[in-house]
Amino acid sequence: MLRVIDIDYVRGYELLVTFNDHTKKKVDLQPYLTGEVFGELKDKDKFTQYALTRVTIEWANGADLAPEFLYQIGIPQA
């Protein structure tokens, strides 16, 4: 089961996400910040209010993304 084990804020709406298979991927979430819940995260103060759950990232407003989705859209990093 894929899990997010670490998250670092990069800049803008980009995060460096580390998965339990030790893969690191840079994820740009700007294109996905639409709709009622995710649209709130266009406010960078709200975007940076995130935490790790047992499986993935979750924002203070309750928004979360599946680790598989983050893995799929991420760009591998060294």
Buried (B, 14 or more C-beta within 10 A) or exposed (E): EBBBEEBEEBEEBBBBBBBEEEEBBBBBBEEBBEEEEBEBBEEEEBBEEBEEEEBBBBBBBEBBBEBEEBBEBBEEEE
